[in-house]
Amino acid sequence: VGYLTLNRLGKTLSGGECQRINLATQLGNKLCSTLYVLDEPSIGLHPSDTEKLIGLMHQLRDHGNTLVVVEHDLEVISAADHIIELGPWAGYRGGEVIAAGEFKKVLEDKGCLTSKYLTNTFTIPLRKSRRPRGEKSLKITGVFENNLKDVDAEFPLNQLIAVTGVSGSGKTTLVHRVLYNALARLFKKDNLPVGKFHRLYGADLLSDIVLLDQKPIGKNSRSNPATYLKIWEDVRKIYANQALSIRRGYGPQHFSFNVDGGRCPVCKGEGEITLDMHFMSEIKLPCEECDGKKFKKTVLEVEFKGKSVHQLLKTTVDECIELFRSYVSVSSKLQLLKRVGLGYLELGQSATTLSGGECQRIKIASVLGEKTGSNILYIFDEPTTGLHIDDVKRLIEILHDLVDEKNTVVVIEHNMDVVAQADWVLDLGPGGGEHGGRLVASGTPEEVIQNPDSETGKFLKKIMSI
């Protein structure tokens, strides 16, 4: 990150830049005999930066430290001295140590899903052909924001478009701060500050715009997959229509976490009490009034197919699909969660306990459920964050489905497996900060790998030659 200025505001740094600054701080401390735990340090990093990250981690190790790294990136996994694979699947179908040992030993383990991708037994198939580019496109000219230097970028419509480049090259500035913010104002969805640009062409060809970014899906235990996808609104109505609810005069509000009536009056539907320890971290304890069940005892007596609301919240999405098969408004949204590989989640699992990859896929399910039609512009900001390569394969299918429905998908991405699937690539760079901000290459992946100035092209070529 030598291109960063010393007075750069922390909130303007990319995820990859923050990761490397933290690592640089630890290298500067020159500690030894220290245990470092890194949670997916490759998030937000271009493959060229990932190589530098691996070098930094090896330096920390060689100083006499131990590094435990939670990671999905195959390059980082390959550089490890010892690997522990958990699984075999996710949620209640996982939680076991499937393989453990040195790299070569794990590669030989036939029950290890990750090793099958490391040995190319399983792969993400390369596309045999690209979608032909049509005449219609979205074009933005004269972009002069942050480090972008008079960039003209064209986004062909009805295509899967990957925006690539090293960390700090200007991807987020171009796609978020300029393109999305400008379109959001036109579609009256947001009034965010728009970066400097000259002209925007083709907005009239779009019917809507949807952004899927890195924001968390909820900040308290009342937020869960059911509330985020607005499934709980329909579930509350179903419980309110049960015979016992009608006799007692219960309405949908009695089955809500957010208003008084049916929720526990002590924990306010949280299921836990937070104790302020003043000079120490807060402590969360199960609510003694409701025993962590979030609702009053009288409300819990109401059942749907033998389940109270508390029991339903503890039921997996796969099981709930069967329970609500005759309720299309609920089952259709549950099917979306299953489609993105989250059938194992409990319907009421707290958003604060979800992994980054699970949050990303819940957002994708929400996007798939909210918008129907064609000519929609979808913008995904690193949707592979927190995803195992097997989940990336499922994500790619979803992205292609959206484009096949006559929509346009723009993906800011470092994952070369996703970039190789794109119809069109916009590669920014060549470096970060002042050394970036230019459109280095644009075209199909086959055209980008032929460009000697493209850093992305070098790594894309490795994927496309497998």
C-alpha positions in Angstrom: 0.0 0.0 0.0 2.9 2.3 -0.7 0.6 4.5 -2.9 -1.5 5.6 0.1 -1.2 9.1 1.5 -0.6 9.4 5.2 -3.7 11.6 5.7 -6.0 9.2 3.9 -9.3 8.8 5.8 -9.8 5.3 7.2 -13.4 5.1 5.9 -12.2 5.6 2.3 -9.9 2.5 2.4 -11.0 -0.7 0.6 -11.3 -3.9 2.6 -8.0 -5.2 1.1 -6.2 -2.0 2.1 -7.4 -2.3 5.7 -6.3 -5.9 5.8 -2.7 -5.1 4.7 -2.4 -2.1 7.0 -3.3 -4.3 9.9 -0.7 -6.9 8.9 1.9 -4.2 8.4 1.3 -3.0 11.9 1.9 -6.4 13.3 5.1 -6.8 11.2 6.3 -3.5 12.7 5.7 -4.7 16.2 8.1 -7.6 15.6 6.4 -9.8 18.2 7.4 -13.4 18.6 5.7 -16.5 20.3 2.3 -14.8 19.5 -0.8 -16.5 18.2 -2.4 -14.5 15.3 -6.0 -15.4 14.2 -6.8 -14.0 10.8 -10.4 -14.2 9.5 -10.4 -14.4 5.7 -7.5 -11.9 5.2 -7.7 -12.4 1.4 -11.1 -10.6 1.3 -10.9 -7.6 -1.1 -7.5 -8.6 -2.5 -6.6 -9.0 -6.1 -4.6 -12.2 -6.8 -1.4 -10.2 -7.2 -2.0 -8.7 -3.7 -2.8 -12.2 -2.3 0.7 -13.3 -3.2 2.1 -10.4 -1.2 -0.3 -11.3 1.7 1.1 -14.9 1.7 4.6 -13.4 1.9 3.6 -11.2 4.9 2.1 -14.2 6.7 5.2 -16.3 6.1 7.3 -13.4 7.6 5.2 -13.4 10.7 5.5 -17.2 11.0 9.3 -17.0 10.5 9.6 -14.5 13.4 8.4 -17.4 15.7 4.7 -16.8 15.6 1.7 -19.1 14.9 -1.0 -18.0 12.5 -4.5 -19.6 12.4 -6.2 -18.4 9.2 -9.8 -18.9 8.3 -9.8 -18.9 4.5 -11.5 -20.0 1.3 -8.9 -18.8 -1.2 -7.1 -21.8 -2.7 -3.8 -20.0 -3.0 -3.7 -19.2 0.7 -4.8 -22.7 1.6 -2.0 -24.1 -0.6 0.6 -22.0 1.2 -0.4 -23.3 4.7 1.9 -25.7 6.7 -1.1 -27.4 8.3 -4.7 -27.6 7.1 -7.9 -28.4 9.1 -11.0 -29.0 6.9 -14.4 -28.8 8.6 -17.6 -30.2 7.2 -18.7 -32.3 5.4 -21.4 -29.6 4.7 -22.8 -26.6 6.5 -25.0 -26.0 9.5 -26.3 -29.1 11.2 -24.8 -31.2 8.5 -21.3 -30.0 9.3 -19.2 -29.4 12.4 -16.9 -32.3 12.0 -13.1 -32.4 11.3 -13.0 -34.0 7.9 -9.3 -33.8 7.3 -6.2 -32.5 9.1 -2.5 -32.5 8.4 0.1 -31.2 6.0 -0.9 -30.1 2.5 0.0 -33.3 0.7 -1.9 -35.4 3.3 -5.1 -33.4 2.9 -4.8 -33.5 -0.9 -5.0 -37.3 -0.7 -8.1 -37.3 1.5 -11.0 -38.4 -0.7 -13.7 -37.1 1.7 -12.3 -33.5 1.7 -14.3 -31.2 -0.6 -11.6 -28.5 -0.7 -9.0 -31.0 -1.8 -11.1 -32.0 -4.8 -10.9 -28.4 -6.0 -7.2 -28.2 -5.2 -6.5 -31.3 -7.3 -8.9 -30.1 -10.1 -11.1 -33.2 -9.5 -13.9 -30.7 -9.2 -13.7 -27.5 -11.2 -15.9 -24.6 -12.3 -16.4 -25.4 -16.0 -15.2 -22.8 -18.4 -17.8 -21.4 -20.8 -17.7 -22.6 -24.4 -19.0 -19.4 -25.8 -19.9 -15.8 -24.6 -23.2 -14.0 -25.1 -22.9 -12.0 -28.3 -22.7 -8.3 -27.5 -25.7 -6.3 -28.7 -25.9 -2.6 -29.8 -27.4 -1.4 -26.5 -25.1 -0.2 -23.8 -24.8 2.0 -20.7 -21.9 4.4 -21.1 -20.4 6.9 -18.7 -17.7 9.4 -19.8 -15.2 11.8 -18.3 -15.1 10.2 -14.8 -12.8 12.3 -12.6 -13.4 11.1 -9.0 -10.8 10.1 -6.4 -8.0 8.6 -8.4 -10.0 8.0 -11.6 -8.4 10.0 -14.5 -10.9 10.9 -17.2 -12.2 7.4 -17.5 -14.8 6.4 -20.2 -16.4 3.1 -19.4 -19.0 1.2 -21.4 -21.2 -1.5 -19.9 -22.9 -3.6 -22.7 -26.5 -4.4 -21.7 -27.8 -7.9 -21.1 -24.3 -9.2 -20.3 -22.5 -10.4 -17.2 -19.8 -7.7 -16.7 -16.8 -8.0 -14.3 -15.1 -4.9 -13.1 -11.6 -5.9 -12.0 -8.2 -4.4 -10.9 -5.8 -4.4 -8.0 -6.9 -3.0 -4.6 -7.2 0.8 -4.8 -7.4 0.9 -8.6 -10.8 2.7 -8.5 -13.4 -0.1 -9.0 -15.7 1.0 -6.1 -15.4 4.7 -7.1 -16.4 4.0 -10.6 -19.2 1.5 -10.0 -20.6 2.8 -6.6 -19.8 6.4 -6.2 -20.3 7.4 -9.8 -22.4 4.9 -11.8 -24.8 3.6 -9.1 -25.2 7.0 -7.2 -26.0 8.7 -10.5 -28.6 6.1 -11.6 -30.1 5.9 -8.1 -30.9 9.7 -8.3 -32.5 9.2 -11.7 -34.6 6.3 -10.4 -35.3 8.3 -7.2 -34.0 5.5 -5.0 -31.2 7.4 -3.2 -29.9 10.9 -2.9 -26.3 10.1 -2.3 -23.4 12.3 -3.5 -22.4 11.5 -7.0 -18.7 11.5 -8.2 -17.6 13.8 -11.0 -18.3 12.7 -14.5 -19.2 14.3 -17.9 -22.1 12.3 -19.4 -24.2 9.2 -18.8 -25.8 7.5 -21.8 -28.3 4.6 -21.8 -30.1 5.1 -18.5 -33.4 5.2 -20.4 -32.8 1.6 -21.5 -33.1 0.4 -17.9 -36.2 -0.4 -15.9 -34.6 -0.4 -12.5 -31.3 -0.6 -10.6 -30.4 -2.9 -7.7 -27.2 -2.7 -5.5 -26.0 -5.6 -3.4 -23.1 -4.3 -1.2 -21.2 -5.4 1.9 -23.5 -3.9 4.6 -24.6 -6.2 7.4 -28.2 -7.6 7.3 -28.9 -6.7 10.9 -27.3 -5.4 14.1 -29.3 -7.2 16.8 -30.6 -10.7 17.7 -34.1 -9.8 16.4 -32.8 -9.6 12.9 -32.8 -13.0 11.1 -33.3 -14.6 7.7 -37.1 -14.6 8.2 -37.3 -10.9 8.9 -34.8 -9.8 6.3 -36.6 -11.6 3.5 -40.0 -10.4 4.9 -41.1 -14.0 5.4 -42.1 -13.3 9.0 -44.8 -10.8 7.9 -46.7 -13.7 6.3 -45.9 -16.1 9.1 -47.4 -13.8 11.7 -50.7 -13.6 9.7 -50.8 -17.4 9.5 -50.4 -17.7 13.3 -53.0 -15.0 13.8 -55.4 -17.1 11.8 -55.1 -20.2 14.0 -58.2 -21.1 16.1 -56.6 -20.3 19.5 -55.4 -16.9 18.2 -58.9 -16.0 17.0 -60.5 -17.1 20.4 -58.0 -15.0 22.3 -58.1 -12.0 20.0 -54.5 -12.2 18.9 -53.5 -10.3 15.7 -50.3 -10.5 13.6 -48.7 -7.9 16.0 -48.8 -10.4 18.8 -46.2 -12.5 16.9 -43.8 -9.6 16.2 -40.4 -9.1 17.8 -40.6 -5.3 17.4 -43.8 -4.2 19.1 -45.3 -4.9 22.5 -48.2 -7.2 22.8 -46.9 -10.8 22.4 -43.2 -10.4 22.8 -41.4 -10.8 26.1 -41.7 -7.5 28.0 -38.4 -8.0 29.8 -36.0 -8.8 26.8 -38.2 -7.0 24.2 -38.1 -10.0 21.9 -34.3 -10.3 22.0 -34.3 -13.6 24.0 -31.3 -12.3 26.0 -30.4 -9.6 28.5 -27.3 -7.5 28.0 -25.4 -6.6 31.2 -23.2 -3.5 31.1 -20.0 -4.4 32.9 -18.7 -0.8 32.8 -15.0 -1.1 32.2 -15.2 -4.6 30.7 -17.0 -6.1 27.7 -20.8 -6.5 27.9 -22.2 -9.9 28.9 -25.3 -11.4 27.3 -27.4 -13.8 29.3 -30.6 -15.7 28.4 -33.7 -13.9 29.5 -35.1 -15.5 32.7 -38.6 -14.4 32.0 -39.1 -16.1 28.6 -36.2 -18.6 28.9 -34.7 -17.2 25.7 -37.9 -17.9 23.7 -38.6 -14.2 23.0 -42.4 -14.4 23.4 -44.9 -14.6 26.2 -46.0 -18.1 27.4 -49.6 -17.5 26.3 -48.5 -16.6 22.8 -46.3 -19.7 22.6 -49.4 -21.8 23.3 -50.5 -21.0 19.7 -49.3 -23.7 17.3 -49.2 -24.1 13.5 -48.8 -27.8 12.5 -47.6 -28.6 16.0 -45.1 -25.8 16.3 -45.1 -22.7 18.4 -43.4 -19.6 17.0 -40.3 -20.4 19.1 -40.1 -23.9 17.7 -40.7 -22.6 14.2 -37.8 -20.2 14.5 -35.6 -23.2 15.5 -36.7 -25.1 12.4 -34.4 -25.3 9.3 -35.3 -23.7 6.0 -35.5 -27.1 4.4 -38.1 -28.3 6.9 -40.1 -25.0 6.7 -40.5 -25.5 2.9 -42.5 -28.7 3.7 -44.5 -27.0 6.5 -45.5 -24.0 4.3 -45.9 -25.9 1.0 -49.5 -24.7 0.6 -48.6 -21.0 1.4 -46.9 -19.8 -1.8 -45.9 -16.4 -0.4 -43.8 -18.1 2.2 -42.6 -21.2 0.4 -41.4 -19.2 -2.7 -39.0 -17.1 -0.5 -37.9 -20.2 1.4 -37.0 -21.8 -1.9 -34.8 -18.8 -2.7 -32.8 -19.5 0.4 -32.4 -23.1 -0.5 -31.4 -22.1 -4.1 -28.4 -20.1 -2.7 -27.4 -23.0 -0.5 -28.8 -21.9 2.8 -31.4 -24.7 3.3 -29.6 -25.7 6.5 -30.1 -22.3 8.3 -32.6 -22.0 11.1 -35.4 -19.7 10.1 -34.8 -17.5 13.1 -31.0 -17.7 13.4 -29.8 -14.4 14.7 -28.1 -12.2 12.1 -25.3 -11.5 14.5 -24.3 -15.2 14.4 -24.2 -15.5 10.6 -21.0 -15.7 8.7 -20.0 -13.2 6.0 -20.8 -15.8 3.2 -24.2 -16.5 4.7 -25.1 -12.8 4.9 -24.1 -12.4 1.3 -26.3 -15.2 0.1 -29.2 -14.0 2.2 -28.9 -10.6 0.4 -28.8 -12.4 -3.0 -31.9 -14.4 -2.1 -33.6 -11.1 -1.1 -32.6 -9.5 -4.5 -33.9 -12.5 -6.4 -37.2 -12.3 -4.5 -37.8 -8.6 -4.7 -37.3 -7.9 -8.4 -38.9 -9.5 -11.4 -38.9 -8.5 -15.0 -36.2 -7.5 -17.4 -33.8 -4.6 -18.2 -32.8 -4.4 -14.5 -29.2 -3.4 -13.7 -27.8 -5.5 -10.8 -24.6 -4.4 -9.2 -22.9 -6.9 -6.9 -19.9 -5.8 -4.8 -17.6 -8.9 -4.3 -20.5 -11.4 -3.9 -18.0 -14.2 -3.4 -16.9 -12.8 0.0 -16.9 -15.6 2.5 -17.9 -18.3 0.0 -16.2 -21.7 -0.5 -15.5 -22.4 -4.1 -18.4 -24.9 -4.2 -20.7 -22.1 -3.2 -19.1 -19.8 -5.8 -20.1 -22.4 -8.4 -23.8 -22.0 -7.3 -23.5 -18.2 -7.3 -22.2 -18.2 -10.9 -25.4 -20.1 -11.9 -27.5 -17.5 -10.3 -25.7 -14.6 -12.0 -26.1 -16.3 -15.4 -29.9 -16.9 -14.6 -30.3 -13.1 -14.0 -28.7 -12.3 -17.3 -30.7 -14.9 -19.2 -33.8 -13.1 -17.9 -32.7 -10.1 -20.1 -31.0 -8.2 -17.2 -27.5 -6.8 -16.9 -25.2 -7.9 -14.0 -22.1 -5.8 -13.0 -19.8 -7.6 -10.6 -16.9 -6.0 -8.8 -14.8 -9.1 -8.3 -11.3 -10.4 -7.6 -12.2 -14.1 -7.9 -10.8 -15.2 -11.2 -13.3 -18.1 -11.5 -16.1 -15.5 -11.6 -14.2 -13.2 -14.0 -13.6 -16.1 -16.4 -17.4 -16.5 -16.6 -18.1 -12.9 -17.6 -19.1 -11.8 -21.1 -17.3 -8.5 -20.7 -14.5 -7.3 -18.4 -13.5 -3.8 -17.4 -10.0 -3.9 -15.9 -8.8 -0.8 -14.0 -5.2 -0.1 -12.9 -2.5 -0.7 -13.6 -1.7 -0.1 -9.9 -3.4 1.3 -6.9 -3.9 4.9 -5.8 -2.2 7.4 -8.0 -0.7 4.5 -10.0 -4.2 3.4 -10.9 -7.5 5.1 -12.0 -7.2 4.2 -15.7 -9.1 1.7 -17.9 -6.3 -0.7 -18.7 -8.4 -3.2 -20.7 -12.0 -3.8 -21.8 -13.4 -6.7 -23.7 -14.1 -10.4 -23.4 -11.9 -12.4 -21.0 -10.1 -13.8 -24.1 -9.3 -10.3 -25.2 -8.2 -9.1 -21.7 -5.6 -12.0 -21.3 -4.0 -10.8 -24.6 -3.3 -7.3 -23.1 0.2 -7.3 -21.6 -0.6 -4.2 -19.4 -3.4 -6.0 -17.6 -2.5 -7.4 -14.2 -5.8 -9.3 -14.1 -5.1 -10.8 -17.5 -2.0 -12.6 -16.2 -4.0 -14.4 -13.5 -7.1 -14.9 -15.7 -4.9 -16.7 -18.2 -3.9 -19.3 -15.6 -7.6 -20.1 -14.9 -8.6 -20.2 -18.6 -5.7 -22.5 -19.5 -6.6 -25.2 -17.0 
